[in-house]
Amino acid sequence: MQKKSKTAFSFCNSVLERIRMNSFMSWVGGKKALRDAIVTRLPNSCDRYVEVFGGGGWVLFHKTPGKFEVYNDFNPNLANLYRCVRDHPDELCEELRYSLNSRTDFEHIREVLKSKTAIPDIKRAAYFYQIIRESYASGLDSFGAQPHNMWRNFPLITEASRRLQSVVIENKDFEKLISQYDRPNTIFYLDPPYYETEDYYEDVGFGRADHERLCNALMKIKGKFLLSYNDCPEIRELYSKEGIMIESTTRISNIAQRFDAGKQYPELLISNYDTHEEGILSRQLTLFDDFEESEKILKEHKIIWKSNVK
Ligand SMILES: C[S@@+](CC[C@H](N)C(=O)[O-])C[C@H]1O[C@@H](n2cnc3c(N)ncnc32)[C@H](O)[C@@H]1O
């Protein structure tokens, strides 16, 4: 590569470093470790980005902002939190300002959130954020008993609010969302609850049969999809179909870290388009990364199924 273009790449990279962001929250199954591999594979030909299983939104915050972006999660507390971060960041921080990192408060707030008690949206968002931040490994169920300075999150909330200004926030079941936003120029990024870890997520009732329901919904779309999953025989079999590409990879898992530090976790990236073709095009046009780095990311993945992919 010529010296001049290398300088241009590093200039663009430093600009992009400022655009790329971390999420303002951790979340079980969050894609922090896989986000480069995912963003690198988003097709340049689609200008409507829809994140179907939003969670902590690690991919949304990492990608270059676009004109049309949707964040969705079926968990109503999560969708409410995202709306309050976008529309009322200062009020949310004010509500969090005097929160106490204590087991008694944690358990009380958890009970209030579980009950049918009506709570104003901003207070509900503050309660839910406190539970995420102070629970063990962000699992929401038990108090983490770790030192935590809530005020340190305020700049993250402000930054996330700016990023979310033109993002549509939805709270729908995936099937309804997909049919509502499906167009030939839509890319759906999907990160569903993993096979056999469905019960990690409260308030959504995602069950074993929903993996098949999701697959059936995706096989009918006009747009494109990129799906991340745990690597297991059931999911490999479910998606080994015409017009589908499956790649395997590994990453450090934040779920497995709870029991086994450093454990690598095998994952699948499944798409209805050729991620290497469309991804390369996308990276060259947006100067997402330098070329050697992009090639490295692609080579770390092995294609295990590819049948008549357009
Ligand atoms: C693996 S997590 C997504 C993690 C996210 N990609 C991140 O980086 O943090 C899966 C998410 O799917 C949501 N979910 C579960 N069932 C759903 C459904 N039927 N429709 C939409 N979202 C659902 C859960 O609430 C959970 O936040």
The ligand as a MOL file (V3000), in Angstrom:
LIG
                    3D

  0  0  0     0  0            999 V3000
M  V30 BEGIN CTAB
M  V30 COUNTS 27 29 0 0 0
M  V30 BEGIN ATOM
M  V30 1 C -28.3800 -11.7880 23.0590 0
M  V30 2 S -29.3760 -10.4600 23.6340 0 CHG=1
M  V30 3 C -28.9200 -9.1660 22.5110 0
M  V30 4 C -27.5920 -8.5710 22.8950 0
M  V30 5 C -27.1820 -7.3700 22.0500 0
M  V30 6 N -26.8470 -7.7540 20.7040 0
M  V30 7 C -26.0120 -6.6320 22.6880 0
M  V30 8 O -24.9930 -6.4110 22.0200 0
M  V30 9 O -26.1120 -6.2740 23.8670 0 CHG=-1
M  V30 10 C -30.9700 -10.9270 23.0880 0
M  V30 11 C -32.0710 -9.8860 23.3350 0
M  V30 12 O -33.2680 -10.3480 22.6980 0
M  V30 13 C -34.3730 -9.8170 23.4170 0
M  V30 14 N -35.5770 -10.6120 23.0250 0
M  V30 15 C -35.9540 -11.8170 23.5200 0
M  V30 16 N -37.0840 -12.2460 22.9160 0
M  V30 17 C -37.4050 -11.3100 21.9840 0
M  V30 18 C -38.4390 -11.2100 21.0080 0
M  V30 19 N -39.4030 -12.1320 20.9090 0
M  V30 20 N -38.4350 -10.1450 20.1650 0
M  V30 21 C -37.4730 -9.1690 20.2930 0
M  V30 22 N -36.4970 -9.1980 21.2330 0
M  V30 23 C -36.4410 -10.2560 22.0520 0
M  V30 24 C -33.9470 -9.9670 24.8690 0
M  V30 25 O -34.6700 -9.0890 25.7060 0
M  V30 26 C -32.4460 -9.6540 24.7900 0
M  V30 27 O -32.1820 -8.3090 25.1350 0
M  V30 END ATOM
M  V30 BEGIN BOND
M  V30 1 1 1 2
M  V30 2 1 2 3
M  V30 3 1 2 10
M  V30 4 1 3 4
M  V30 5 1 4 5
M  V30 6 1 5 6
M  V30 7 1 5 7
M  V30 8 2 7 8
M  V30 9 1 7 9
M  V30 10 1 10 11
M  V30 11 1 11 12
M  V30 12 1 11 26
M  V30 13 1 12 13
M  V30 14 1 13 14
M  V30 15 1 13 24
M  V30 16 1 14 15
M  V30 17 1 14 23
M  V30 18 2 15 16
M  V30 19 1 16 17
M  V30 20 1 17 18
M  V30 21 2 17 23
M  V30 22 1 18 19
M  V30 23 2 18 20
M  V30 24 1 20 21
M  V30 25 2 21 22
M  V30 26 1 22 23
M  V30 27 1 24 25
M  V30 28 1 24 26
M  V30 29 1 26 27
M  V30 END BOND
M  V30 END CTAB
M  END
